[in-house]
Amino acid sequence: MSDDKRLRVPQDGSRIAMGEDYEVDYWTDALGVSRERLQEAIDQVGNSAEAVREFLGK
């Protein structure tokens, strides 16, 4: 089963999927960062939402 593109929140709140625009929109809003800053955090610590929050100090 594929992801429902009408969703506005992540399917798996423990991971950040940069390939899904609705997830990127959710996480950039939730964390108050740009797409570029979010990508930088993921590049540094992986796509674990907890690790990204810690990296960003959120």
C-alpha positions as CSV (number, residue, x, y, z in Angstrom):
1,M,0.0,0.0,0.0
2,S,1.4,3.4,-1.0
3,D,1.3,6.5,1.1
4,D,-1.9,8.6,1.0
5,K,-0.7,11.9,-0.6
6,R,-3.7,13.8,0.9
7,L,-2.3,13.3,4.4
8,R,-0.8,16.3,6.2
9,V,1.1,14.5,8.9
10,P,3.8,11.9,8.7
11,Q,2.9,8.2,8.4
12,D,5.7,7.4,10.8
13,G,6.4,10.1,13.3
14,S,9.7,8.7,14.3
15,R,11.3,9.2,10.8
16,I,11.5,12.1,8.5
17,A,11.0,11.4,4.8
18,M,12.5,14.1,2.7
19,G,11.1,12.6,-0.5
20,E,7.6,13.4,0.6
21,D,6.6,17.1,0.2
22,Y,3.8,16.9,2.8
23,E,6.2,15.4,5.3
24,V,8.9,18.1,4.6
25,D,6.2,20.7,5.0
26,Y,5.1,19.2,8.3
27,W,8.6,18.9,9.8
28,T,9.8,22.4,8.6
29,D,6.7,23.9,10.3
30,A,6.9,21.7,13.4
31,L,10.7,22.4,13.9
32,G,10.7,26.0,12.6
33,V,13.5,25.4,10.1
34,S,14.0,25.7,6.4
35,R,14.0,22.7,4.1
36,E,17.8,23.2,3.7
37,R,18.4,23.2,7.4
38,L,16.2,20.1,7.8
39,Q,18.2,18.4,5.1
40,E,21.5,19.4,6.7
41,A,20.4,18.0,10.1
42,I,19.4,14.7,8.4
43,D,22.7,14.6,6.5
44,Q,24.5,14.9,9.9
45,V,22.4,12.6,12.1
46,G,20.1,10.5,9.9
47,N,16.3,10.7,9.5
48,S,15.3,9.8,13.1
49,A,13.0,12.6,14.2
50,E,14.4,12.4,17.7
51,A,18.0,12.7,16.5
52,V,17.1,15.7,14.3
53,R,15.3,17.4,17.1
54,E,18.3,17.0,19.3
55,F,20.7,18.2,16.6
56,L,18.5,21.3,16.1
57,G,18.1,21.9,19.8
58,K,14.3,21.5,19.6
